[in-house]
Amino acid sequence: MNGNEGGTPQLELRGITKAYPGCLANDHIDLKIMPGEIHALLGENGAGKSTLVKTIYGVLQADEGEIIWAGSPVTIPNPHTARKIGIGMVFQHFSLFEAMTVTENIALGMSGRQDMKILERDIIEVSNSYGLPLEPNRQVHTLSVGEKQRIEIVRCLLQKPKLLIMDEPTSVLTPQEAEKMFETLRRLSGEGVSILYISHKLDEIKELCHKATILRGGKYISECDPTKETAKSLAEMMIGTNLRAPEHHETANGGPIRLKVRDLSIDADVEFGVNLNAINFDVRSGEIFGIAGVAGNGQIELLSALSGETICRNPDTIMLDGKPIGRLGPNPRRDLGLAFVPEDRLGHGSVPEMLLTENAFLSGYSRMALLNGGFINNSSTAEYASEIVKEFDVRTPGIHHTASSLSGGNLQKFIVGREVLQKPGILIVAHPTWGVDAGAAAFIHQTLIDLAEAGAAVLVVSQDLDELFAISDRIAVIAEGRLSVGRELNEITIEEIGLLMGGTHGMGETAGAADVA
């Protein structure tokens, strides 16, 4: 333990309450975090975690309750005040300006005028020290989701906070990088920095955190010592019921090839992008094919080529059910049975300002027959959106609310549900359960397995190795734009995958060629 049990809490919350129309997000929540304590905040999507930490950071103001900082009551009207007293926060959804560089974005989050040359040097030093490599002069719009998260983490650490709030910080790291992050957090803890840690990876909560507070439905449920719990018991405290692991299907090696990729080589069209080099793989009917990799190793470029947002030189580079689609755009590929869940759910996967009904229409209008004589069939669209909300347990006041009104996990469930309910022949999904609670993650995993069992070919791109090992039949690794040979689960370990993700073993000019049937 951290050895500060008897002292003054660094942060204490008393009776924090926050209500929205039709929703009590926080209901008289109490919380204490001691100096040097790593304290987990656990709960389902919609349990009130985001509202609570945004109140601590000054993004939201509580309707009732009191914040005590180092023994004294404080008012935190905005994030600037929070940073000034020593509170830093890494958000799950990033607050970055896409047209600016990494250095410029970090400077905007710092107090006072910055010497950009000194700041650039500090960014390199901190990012290298913590195993979070960044190019200071790279523009943010060219970065993957994982690389954007690194900016937020480094920006926070540069300010030397007394309380560091971290939301899903390891979701884009290899096991080796995650362990390095844990070492950093333990060092900060030893120096007296308090850490409020939000993660749906319960094994890392057990490994890292001294205490855990459980929220459910906006209420405080309990506090526990996570080292004395199992991941299953923590999950069941969060969801209030028994947790069932996904039931994996039998590998369907004999199924026909539905997605075939041959010699996919694409030069990146943006500075600092990743060139794809001779990528080869197949995905068969009934199979879930997993692709692991550290963010920024060609995932964006690969997903763009597969979805049709990037057009290939040759039509037969990508074959869908025997048809060459390399020269087709996204909509013709959807008409042929391909569905797609992108990695960036807020902006790419949805239009934040649009209603859920409108976001359902955007990708489903053709396969779900939501047009009538060229006009939107509003009743059919509403039925489709309602079915998504019901089947995937999306927590929302209603389908006529905007996508931005949903928590990250609930928006993820909506986007995955929107694609799955179209009954695609091929589903390509990036990070299917990023930021999703244990119960919802198990449901999404089972949904993907069921879709494959029904005859679809499912391709999952993820940095979460536990996820890939839970649902995949074969796994390959993408590193520096090259794809390794796809291997059966019983042929490879998580440690070997982690090394491949680091690009240190097994990658080559024709690494993917062994997959060619």
N, C-alpha and C positions, 0 to 999 in steps of 0.2 A: 504493500500500500504506500501512499505518498507521505504518510507521517505527519499530516496536518489536521488530524481529526479534531483536536481541541482548540484550534485557533479561530480567528475571525474569518468567516467566508469571504472569498473574493467577490462573489456574486450571490445575492439572495433575492428570490422572488416571493412575494407574499400576495396571494389571492388574485393573481393576474387573470383578468376576464376580458374577452374581446368577442363581440357579437357582430354578425352581418345579417342582412335581411334573410330570415328563414334558416339561420345557422348560428349556433353558439360555438365558435371555433375554439376558444379557451374558456374553461369554466372553473374559476377560482383555483388556479394552479400555483402550488408552492414548489420551490426548487432551491437547493443550496449547492454551491460549487466551491470547494476549498482551494486555497493557493496550491498549485502544483498537481491538482487532481485532474485526471482524464475521466470525464463524466459522459456517459452515453445517454442520448435521448432517443428512445425507441417508440415506435408506434406505426400502425398501418398508414397508408396514404389517406389523407383527410383526418388524421387523428389530432391535428393541431400543432405539429412540430414546427412547420414553417411559420405559422402565425406567431408562435412563441418566440422563436429566434429573431424574427423580424422586429418584434417589440423590443427585445434586448438591444438590437442594433440600431433602433431609432427609425426604422422604415415605417413602422406602424405605432400608433399610440393606443395603449390599453384603455378600455372603458372604466375599469376598476383595477385596484391593486397598487402595489408599491415595489419599486426596484431599489435594492440596497447594494451599494458598491463600496467594498472595503469598509463596511460598518456604517456608512452614511447614506441616507436617502438621496437619490438623484433623479433628475428628470432628463431623459434622453430624447430630445425633440427631433433629432436627425442623425444620419450616419456620421456626419462630420464631428458632432459632439461625442458620439461613441468612440470614434477613432482617437479623438483628443484625450479621452480619459483612459484609453488603453484597450479598447475592444476592437478586434478585427474579425472579419467574417468572409468566408469563401462560399459564395452562393452556388447552388446547383445549376440555376440558370444564370448565365453570365451577363454582366453589365459592361459590355465592351463596345467601342466604336469600330465598326468593321473597316472603315476606310483609313484608319490610323495604324501606326506601327505598334509593336509590343511596347517599346519604350514610352511612346506618347500615351498609350492607355494607362500604363502604370503611373506615369507622372500625374495624370488627371486624378488618380485616387490617392495622391500623397498631399500632405499639407504644405502650403508655401510654394515658392518658386524653386524649381529644381535645376541643377546644373546637369544638362542632358548627357554629357560625356561621363560624368561621375556616376550618374544613375545607370547608364548603360553598362559601365564596369561592374557596378553593384549587382545588377541583374544577372550578369554572366557568373559572378562569383557565387551568389545565392543559389541560382538554378543548378549550377554544377555541383555545389555542395550537397544539395538535397536530391540530386538525381532527377531533376525536372528540366531537361535541356530546352532552351529557348534561343531563338535568333532575335536579338533586340530590334533589328531593323526590318523585320518581316511584317508585312501588313496582315492585320487580323483576319480579313476576309479569305485569306489563303490557308488558314489553319483548320485543322480538324477540331471536333468537339473536345477531344482529350487535350490537345495543345492549348485550347482556349482556357481550359480548367487550370492548366499549369500557370498561365498568366495570373489568374486570380490568387492562386496559392502563393506565388512568389511576391506579388504585390502586397499581400497580407504580411508575409514574413519580413519584408523589408521595413515594416513599421514597428517591429519589436513589440507586439501586443502583450498585455498582461492576461487577457482572456482571448483565446482563439476559438472561433466557432467554425467548424468544418462540416460541410454537407456533402456526403458521398465522395470523400477525397481520393479514394483508391480505385474508383470504378474504371479508370483508364490506365492502370498500371499493371505491369507484370508482377508475378509473385515476388521476384527479387527486388523490384523497385518498391513494391508495397512494404517489404521488410525494411528497406532503407528509410522509407517514410516513417515507419514505426520507430526506428532508431532515433530519427530527428525529433519526433513527438515526445519520446521518452526523455531525450536530452532537454527539451524545452520544459517538460514537467519537472525534471530534476532542478532546473533553474528557477522554479516557482511559477511558471506560466500555467494558468488554468486552461483546460481544453474542453469545450463542449462539442461532442463528437456524434454526428448523425450518420448512420450507415445501416443498410439492410443486409450487410454481410455479417451475420451473427457470429461466425467463427472468429473474425477479427475483433469484434467487440469483446469476446471472451479473452482474447490474447492481450488486448491493449488496455482496456478500461478498468478503472478502480471501482466505479459505481455505475448503475444504470437506472434511469427513471423511465417508467413505462406510461405512455399516454394511450387512451382509447376513447374515441368519440369526444375529444376535447377535454376529457377529465384526467386528472392524476389517478393512476391505478395503483402503483406500488413503486418502491425503490428496492433494488437488490444488488448483490455482489455478483457480477456476471461470471466471475471465475468459478463460482460454485453452481452455476447453471449449465445446462446443455443448450446448444443452438435450438433444439426442438422446443425445450421448455420456455426459452425466451420468446420464440415465435408464437407459441400458444398463449403466453401472457399478453402479447400484442394483439392477437386476433380474437382472444376470448373463446377459443374452441380448439379441438384437436386438429393437428396439421397432417395432411396426407401427402406423402411424396408422390411425384408423378410416376405413373405406371408406364414403363418403357415398352415399346413394341419390339417385336422380333425384327432383326435386320433383314431387309428385303433385297438381298444381293441380286436376285433374279429379275427384278423389275426393269422395265425398259428405261433407257436414258431419256430424260425429259429436257434437261439443260446440258448442252455441250459447249465448252469453250476451248478453242484451239488457237494457240499462238497469238494471244491477245497482247499486243504491244502498242502502247499509246504514250506519246510525249505529252507531259503536263503542259497545259496552256496558261499557267500562271507562274510567276516567280516563286521559287521555293516549293513548287509542287513536286510530286513524285512520279517519275516515269514508270509505266508498267512494262515489264520485260518478259515476253514469251510465257504468258500464263496459260496453263492447261488444266482443266478439270472437268469432271462429269458429275451430275446429280441425277440419281435414278428415282423413278416412281417408288414411293414408300420409304424414302431415305431422308434423313436430316444430315446435311453436310456442314460442318462447322469450320469457320475460318477465324483463327486467333491472330492477334498482332497488337503491338503497341501503337497507339494513335500516331498518325502521320507517316505511316509506312506504305501508303498506297490504297488504303481502304476507301477514301473518298473517290479516288479516280476509278477504282474497280466498281464500286457501287454505281457511279455515274454511267459507266460503260454498260453495265448490266441492265440498268433501268431505262436506257435510251436517251438520257440527257446528254451523253457524249456519243457521237456517231463513230462507228469503226470504219476503217478503210474498206474492208471486205465484208460483204453480207454474211458469208459463211463462217466468220470468226466466232459468232454466237449463233447456236442453233437451238430453237425451241420446238420440241416435239417434231424434230426433223425439218423444220422450216428455217431458212436463213433469216435472221432478224438484225444482223449487225448494222444495217443501214436504216433501220426503222426507228422512229421516235417513240417517246413513252406511251402515247395513246394507242397507236397500232399494236404495240407489245401487250398492252392491257387487254385489247380486244382479242388477242390470241391466247390469253389466259395467264399473263404474268401480273402479279401484284407485288407491291413494294412498300416497305416501312423504312424511311430514311433515318439516319442517326440523329438529326437535329429535329426534334418534334415541334419546337416552337419557332416556326418560320419556314421550314422546309416541309415538315410533315403536316403542318396546319397553318392557317392564316389566323394569327392571334385575335384580330379584331372581328373576325367573322363568327357567326353563331355555329353551334354544333351541327345544326341541320345543314347549313351551307358547307361546312367542312366535310360532312358526310357525302354531300353531292359531288364535291370536287373530284374525288377519285372513283366514285361509284356510279356516276350517272349512266354509263354505258352498260356495264354488266348487270346493274340492278334495275335497268329500264326506268330511269327517273325522268326521262324526257317524254313529252307528249306533243307531237307536231312541232318540235323545236322549242317548246316552252317547258319550264321546270314544272314537274308534277309535284306540287307542294305537299299533298297528302301522302303520296308514296315516299317522298323524301323524309317527311316527319316520321313515318312508320319505320323506315330504315334506321334513322338516327335513334329512335326509341328502342329498337331491337338491340342496337349496339350497346346502349346504356344499360339495358336490362341484362343481356347475356354476359356482359363483361363487368358488371357491378361498378359502373362509373359513377362516382359520388359527385352529383351535380344537382343544383336546384331545378334544372330542367333543360330540355334540348334547345331552348331559345336563349340560352346564355352563351357568352363568347368562349372560344377556346382558351383565351388568356385567363378566364376566371377559374379554371380547373387547376388543381395541384399538379405538379409534374408527373407523379405516378398515375393519377387519374387520366390525364391527357394521353399518356402512353397507352393505357388500357383502351382508350377510345380509338386511337390510331391503329393499334394492332387489331382490335375488333372490326374496325371498318374494312380492313383488307381481308381478314379471315372469312367474314360473312359473305364475301364475294365468291367464295369457293374457288379459289384460283387453282390452276394446274401447277403453277410454279410460284412459290412465295419467297421473296428475297427480303430478309429482315435484318436490320442493324440494331444491335444492342436491345433485344426485345424487352428486357426487364430492368433497364437502367433507371434507378431511382424508384423502383416499385417494391412494395412491402412483400414479406415472405409469403403470405397467403395468396396475393395477386400474382406473384412470380410463379408459384406452383401451378396456378390456374392457367397462366399464359403458356408455361412449359407443356402442360397437358394438352392444351389446345393445339400447339404446334405438332406434338406427337400424334394426336388424333387426325390432324389434317394430313400428315404423312401416311398414316395408316389407311386413310381413305383414298390414297393413290397419288397425292401431290408430291412434288419434289420441293424440299424446303432447304434453303441456303441461309445460314445464320452467321453473321459477322459480329464478333463480340470480343471484348477484352476480358470478360469474366470467365475464367477457366472452369470454375465450379459449374457455371451454367452450361458451358459447352460439353463438359464431361457428363452432365446430367441428362442431356437430350440428344447428343449427336451419335450417329453411327460411325462416321469417319471425321477426322480433324486434320486440317492443314494449317500452315502458318504463313502469313504474308510479312515480309521484311524487306525494306528498301525496294519495293515494287516487284519482288519475285515471290512466287508461291512454292512452298515446299510440297513434297509428295503427300497426298492424303493417306492417312494411316488409320487402321481400325483402333478402337479404344483399348483393346487388350494388347496392342503393340507399342504403346507409348505411355509415358508418365507425365504428370503435371510438371515435374521438374524439367523434363526434356522439352516440353512445349515452351516453358519459360525461357530456356536457353535459346530455342529457335526464335522466339519473339524478340530476343535481344540481338538477333542476327549473327550469333557467334558460331553456329553449327548448322551443317546440313543444307545451306542455301547454295544454289548454283545457277548457272546460265540456263540449264534445262531441268531444273529441279522438278517442275510440274509434269515433265514428260512421262514419268512413270505412271501417271494417272490415266494416260491415254489407253482406252480399251481397244 
